[in-house]
Amino acid sequence: MRTLCSSTLIGEALLIMFAGLVAMKLTDVGTGTIWAVSGVAILLCVLLCGAITRPGAVWVGWALQLGVLASGLVLPTMYAFGVVFGALWWCSVHYGRKIDEFKAQRAAAEQAAPAAA
């Protein structure tokens, strides 16, 4: 799960950075405000990559997805990107957990095999 979620979060950090650049030119929101909000979101994405296996980190990721979706209030294109990254986040969490379960089952089977022989 860590690899899939981290990949999604890094992609999202890049999206937020580029969206901040676009928002500076296309909106009346102040540059300082845009970079304060974008900077916190980017930092959260990067920090969450390292903490994704800790309890509650997935829920923080969901909150981040809602924040990206809500940024559509400032830059309407972000509604579409929020939906796309929300779907990517769901896939990363869902399939990442399945992969982790499969790896755990395989490791248990490999440990049991030498003991049986």
C-alpha positions in Angstrom: 0.0 0.0 0.0 2.9 2.3 0.8 4.2 2.4 -2.8 0.8 3.0 -4.4 -0.3 5.7 -2.0 3.1 7.5 -2.0 3.0 7.6 -5.8 -0.4 9.1 -5.8 0.6 11.7 -3.1 3.7 12.8 -5.1 1.7 13.2 -8.2 -0.8 15.2 -6.2 1.9 17.4 -4.7 3.0 18.2 -8.3 -0.5 19.0 -9.3 -1.0 21.3 -6.3 2.2 23.1 -7.2 1.2 23.7 -10.8 -2.3 24.6 -9.8 -0.8 27.3 -7.5 1.0 28.7 -10.4 -2.1 28.8 -12.5 -4.2 30.3 -9.7 -1.7 33.1 -9.3 -2.5 34.3 -12.9 -6.2 33.5 -13.2 -7.6 34.5 -9.8 -7.9 37.5 -7.6 -6.6 35.6 -4.6 -3.3 37.0 -3.2 -0.1 35.3 -4.1 0.8 34.9 -0.4 -2.5 33.2 0.3 -2.2 30.9 -2.7 1.3 29.8 -1.7 0.5 29.5 2.0 -2.3 27.1 1.3 -0.5 25.3 -1.6 2.7 25.0 0.5 0.9 23.4 3.4 -0.9 21.0 1.1 2.3 20.1 -0.7 4.1 19.6 2.6 1.3 17.4 3.8 1.5 15.2 0.7 5.2 14.7 1.2 5.0 14.0 4.9 2.1 11.7 4.4 4.3 9.6 2.0 6.5 8.6 5.0 3.6 8.2 7.5 1.1 6.3 5.3 1.4 3.0 7.3 0.7 4.7 10.6 -2.9 4.7 12.1 -5.1 7.4 10.8 -2.8 8.4 7.9 -5.3 7.1 5.3 -8.0 9.3 6.8 -5.6 12.3 6.6 -5.2 11.4 2.9 -8.9 11.4 2.4 -9.1 14.9 4.1 -6.4 16.0 1.6 -8.5 14.7 -1.3 -11.4 16.7 0.0 -9.2 19.8 0.2 -8.1 19.3 -3.4 -11.7 19.0 -4.4 -12.7 22.1 -2.5 -9.9 24.1 -4.2 -12.3 24.0 -7.2 -13.9 27.0 -5.5 -10.8 29.1 -6.5 -9.8 27.3 -9.7 -12.8 25.4 -11.2 -10.5 22.9 -13.1 -9.5 21.5 -9.7 -13.0 19.9 -9.4 -12.1 17.5 -12.2 -8.6 16.9 -10.7 -10.1 16.4 -7.3 -12.3 13.6 -8.6 -9.5 12.0 -10.5 -7.1 12.1 -7.6 -9.9 10.9 -5.2 -10.4 7.9 -7.5 -6.6 7.3 -7.6 -6.5 7.5 -3.8 -9.3 5.0 -3.4 -7.6 2.6 -5.8 -4.2 3.1 -4.1 -5.7 2.3 -0.7 -8.0 -0.5 -1.8 -5.6 -2.4 -4.1 -2.6 -1.6 -1.9 -4.3 -3.4 1.0 -5.0 -6.3 -1.2 -1.4 -6.5 -2.3 -0.2 -6.3 1.3 -2.6 -9.2 2.3 -1.3 -11.3 -0.6 2.3 -10.6 0.4 1.6 -11.6 4.0 -0.1 -14.8 2.9 2.8 -15.7 0.6 5.4 -15.0 3.3 3.4 -17.2 5.7 3.3 -20.0 3.1 7.0 -19.7 2.4 7.8 -20.0 6.1 5.5 -23.0 6.5 7.0 -24.8 3.5 10.5 -25.4 5.0 9.0 -26.5 8.3 6.9 -29.1 6.5 9.9 -30.5 4.6 
